[in-house]
Amino acid sequence: MLQAFIPRESEPGETRVAATPETVKKLIAAGLAIAIERGAGERASFTDAAYTAAGATIVADRKTGLAAADLVLQVQPPRDAGEQPKAGAALVAFLYPAARRDLIRRFAEGNVTTFAMELIPRISRAQQMDALSSQSNIAGYKAVLLAGDHLGKLMPMLMTAAGTITPARVVILGAGVAGLQAIATARRLGALVEVSDIRPAVKEQVESLGAKFIEVAVKQDAEDKGGYAKEASAEYKAAQAAALAKKVADADIVICTALIPGKPAPKLLPAAMVQAMRPGSVIVDLAAEQGGNCELTKPGETSVTANGVTILAAKNVPALVPVHASDMYAKNLVFFVKHLLKGGALNIDRNDEITAGCLVTHGGQVVHAPTAALLTQGVAS
């Protein structure tokens, strides 16, 4: 029987866990034996007793769990060699190999098969495995709550005996999964929402949620075949900045969600634009881990500019909602593991689009072509 192990996450600030009692039952039903490190779920409110009741075995330490595991399921990858799965085992986690090349090299040298959940292709049959989308949904929701908590105003319009309170104005940059959830959440709270995105195709989705789409005079097809945004032209960027300037200056909240896969986050909020915002305004930069959409963002920090604008740049926003973030991620993992299983063993079919798309190391080699190319060039992480 395939032995799977879920360790307690060791990355600082990581509160999520890769399995819940519910998903443990599903993995066992799929033919796996499940071991969980003691306390692995406590930061997400899942007790060892609940895991045991679901059929898992609780192990006292990571070393014991790793020694017996054929498959290791995590949120973040191991931090050092002592936390690495044994030779011949497989690891599934968020890896971001382009930014962690030394780690990927170590996995290959240790003959660990690794799958990066963020590299699962955006195709219809992989939707239930799409952990990037599930976690972005969480981040988009939480970003609005964080902004509201730091804003010295109420979100909705209120008619009171003391007079009318006008609704907060929110500008959202990027209408991907996180952006769309941010729109829906801000609208539920009664804010007026305007949205900028370089993909004209998302306009209908934006308007269906009750927000206004910020039009740019210069048109460009800035969507790749996977539905993600791609790099815009210099002409478009200039036109977009002009269209955004007044909207941002009038905004109470700006939420940044714009990302380009495999590249640093585009700088959409230059310092001059931030300096034109009113004192007390709030920016939440969900792109902070990739450098941020705002020029003044300090990744991982909350800062206040000279003109009184608060910039929130938390690096791991889904970890602020650990119960549902863990629940959604763990379900993504169940669908992915079931996809890999065949006859009670892991089937590494490199002709399968899903498997090949997220397979990073296998058979002692780096098989993810872009990462292999970086390592060949000798680029250090």
N, C-alpha and C positions, 0 to 999 in steps of 0.2 A: 504493500500500500504506500502511495506517495505521501511523504511526510512534509507538511507545511509548517512554517514557523513565523509568528508575528512578534517582532521585538518591540520593546518600549522605545519610542523615538528619542534619540540623543541630541538632535539638533536644537540649539538654544531657541526657546520661544515656540517650539513645535508642540502643539497640544493635541493634534489629531492622532488617530490610530488607524491601521490598515484593515482592521476587521471589527465588526460589531457582533454581539451575540446572535443577531438575526442572520448575518452573513456566514458566521461559523456554521450554523445549521445547514445552510445551502452548500457550503464547501464540503462538509461531511457527507451530505446526500450525493454530491458529485463523485465521492470515492476517496476523499483525502482524509488523512489523520491530521488534526490541528493541535499544535502546541503554541502557547502564548506566554510571553515573559511576564512574570509577576508585575502587576501595576501598569501594564501597557496601556490600558484604557481608562485609567483613573482620571486623567486630565480632561477626558471627554465624557466623564460620568458613567463609564461602563466598568462595573466591578468584576473582580476575579470570580466571585461567586456566580455572576450572571454568565460568564464565559463557561464556567464549569457546568452549569445547568444546561448550557447549549451543546455540551459534548466535548469541549476542548480540555486539554491537559495544561495545567499551569506549571511552568518550569521556573525555578528560583533564579536562574541567571542566564544571561545571553549566551555565554560560552557553551553551556549544555544544549541550549536550543539549536544553535548553529551547527554543532557537531552532528546532530541527528537529522538536520533538515535537507531535503532534496529541493525545496522551494521556499524562498524567503519573500514575504510580502511586507513592504514598507511604504511610508509616505516619502521620507527623505532618504537618500542613500547613506550607507555607513560612513562615519566620519574618519575612521582610521583602519589600518590593516587588521587590528584585533577584532573588529566588528564585521569583517568581510565573510561572506558565505564560504563554505569549503569548496575545494576543487570539484568540478563536475556538477555543482548545484546551480540553481537558477535564482535570479533576483529580479523582482518587479518593483519599480519605484519611479518617482520623478527623478530623472538623472541630469538633464540639461548638459549633455556631453560636451558641447562646444565650450562651455564655461568651466568644465571640470575634467580637463584632458588627462591630468595626472591620475585622477581616480579611475578613469576609463582604462588607461594603460595598465594600472594595477589589476583591474578585473581581468583583462586579457591575459596578463602574465600569470594570474592565479587560476586560469581556466574556469572562470565563472561566467555562465551565460546570463546576460542582462537584457532587460526590456525596459525602455523608457516610456512611461505612460503618456508623457506630453507629445510623443512622436506618433501616437496612433493616428492613422490616416483619417481625414474628415470625409468619410464615405457613409452611405446610408446604413450598411450592415454593421458598422462599428459605432453607431450612435450611443448604444448603451454602455460602451467602454470609454466614452469620451470624457476623461477625467479633467482635461483642461476646461471644458465647458461647464462641468458640474461645479468646479471650484470657482470659476469666473462668475457663475450665478451667485454664489455666496458672497464673493467680493463686491459685486455690484450693489447688492442689497445693503451690505454692511457699510459701504462707503457713504451712502446717503445718511445713515444713522450717525456715523462718525461726524459728518459735516454738520448735521443738525445739533449734535451735542456741543460743538464748538461755536456755533453761530449764536449770536446774542439776539436772535429774532425767532418768531414762530414761523412755521412753514405755510400754513393755510391762511386764506382770507377769513377774518372773523368780524362779525358785526356785534359790537358790544355797546353797553350803555355809555362807555367812555369814548366811543368813536370806532371807526373802522380800521382794522389792521390789514394792511395790504399783503398779498402773498409773496413769499420769497421767490426770487428769480434764480433759476439753476441753469447753468450751461454745462453740457456733457460733451466731451471730446471723444469720439469713437462710439460707434453703434454696433459693436460686436456683442457677445453674450453678456459681458459685464456691463456694457453701456446700456443695453436694452433693459436689463434688470434694474439698473440705476434709474432709468427713465420711469419704469413702472412704479418703483418704490417712491420716488419723489412726487409723482402724480398722485399716488394714494394719499400722500401726506399733504396734498393741496398746493404744491408749488407750481409755478409756471416754468415750463421746461423748454429749452432750445438745444438743438443737437447739431454738431458738426461731424461729418464723416466724408472721407474722400471717395467713398463708393456710392454713386447716385442710386444704386439699386436698393439701398437700405431706407430710402426716403419713405416708402410706403409703410415699412415696419415702424418707423419712428412716429409717423402721423397716426397710425392705428392705435398707438399707446397714448395719444393725446398730447404729443409734443410737437414743436415746430422744427422743421429742418432748415438749417442755415444754408442758403444757396450761395454758391461761389460762381463768379462770372466765367471763369475758365473751366472748361469741361475736360475730364480725363477719365479714361478707363483704368482705375487703380485697384482692381480686384483680381487676385490670381485665381487659378483654376480650382483651388481648394476653398474659395470664398473668403480668404483672408485679405487684408489690405496689403498693398505693395508700395514700394517707394514712389513718391509723387515727383513730378518735374519741378524745377526751380520756379517756373512761371506759375504753376498751380499753387505752390507753397506761398508765394507772394500774394496771390489773390485771396487765398484762404486766410492769411494773416490780416489782410485788410477787412475781410468780412467778419472776422472774429473780434477785432479790436473794440468796437463799440459794444458788442454783446457782452464781452468779458468785463468791460468797464462798468456796465450796468448790473452785473451779476452779484448776487449775495454768495453763491456757491459755484465753484467750478470743479467738476469731477473729470479727471483725466484717465482714460482707459485705452488710448491708442497704442498698439504694438504692431511691429512688423516681424514675423517669424524669422529667427536667426540673426536679427540685427538689433543694435541699440534702439531704444524707444525714440521716436521722432520728437524733436523739440518744437512743440506747438505754442508754448506760452513763454515768450522771451521776457527778460527782466522788465523791459519797458512796459509791456502789457500788464504785468503784475503791479507795477508802480502806479498804473492808472486806475487800479481798483480802489474801492472805498475802504476806509479803516473798518475792521471787523469782518471783512469778507473772509471766506474760507476756501482753500484749494485742497482737494484730496487727490493725491497722485498715485493711482493704482499701478502705474508703470514704473514705480520707483525701483523695483528689482532689476529692471533693464536700463536704469539711468534716469528715468523720469521724463515726462512730457514737458515739465516746467523747468526752465533754465535755473531757477533758484532752489529746486528740490535738493534736499539733503537726505539721500536714501537711508531709511531706518530711523529718521528723526522727525520731531515736530518742531517747526521753527516759526518765528514771527518776523516779518520784514519790517523795514524802517517805517513804512507807511501803514503798519498795523494789519497786514494780511497774514492769516495763519495758514501754513502749509503743512499738511499731514502726509507723511511719506512712509507709512508702515510697510515693511517688506513682505509680510506674510499675513495678509488680511483674512483669508479663510480660517486661519488658526484662531482668530478671535471668535469664531462661531464653531467650536470643536464638535459639538454633538451632531449637528446636521452636516457639517463638512465631512466628518468621519463617515457618517451614514452614507452619504452620496458617493464618496470615494471608494468605500468598501464594496458597494454595489457595483461600481465600475469594475473593480478587481474581480468580482465573482464572474461577471460576463466574460472578461478577458481570460481568466483561468479556464473556464469551461471551453472557450474557443481553442485553447492550447491542448486540452486533454483528449487523448485517444487511447482507448484500451487501458485506462488507469495510469497512463504515463504521459509525460509532456511530449508533444509532437511538434518539433521545430521544423515546420514546413516553410522553407524560404521561397517557395513559389506562391505562397499565400500573401496577398497584398497587405493584410493587417499584420501578420507576423513579421514579414520582411520590413515593413515600414517602421517598426519600433524596436527591432532587434539590434542591439548595439555591439555586444561582444558574444562570441560563440566559438568553441573549439580552439581556444587560446589565441584568437585573433579579433581585431576590431573590424566588424563587418558592416558597420554603418558608414557608408561611403564618405559623407562630408567630414565626419570625425576622423576617419582614417586618413583623409587627405591632410587635415590639420596636423595630425601626428607625424605624417611623413615629412611635412615641411619643417618639423622641429619647433613648432610654435608652442611655447610653454603656457600653462594655464595660470 
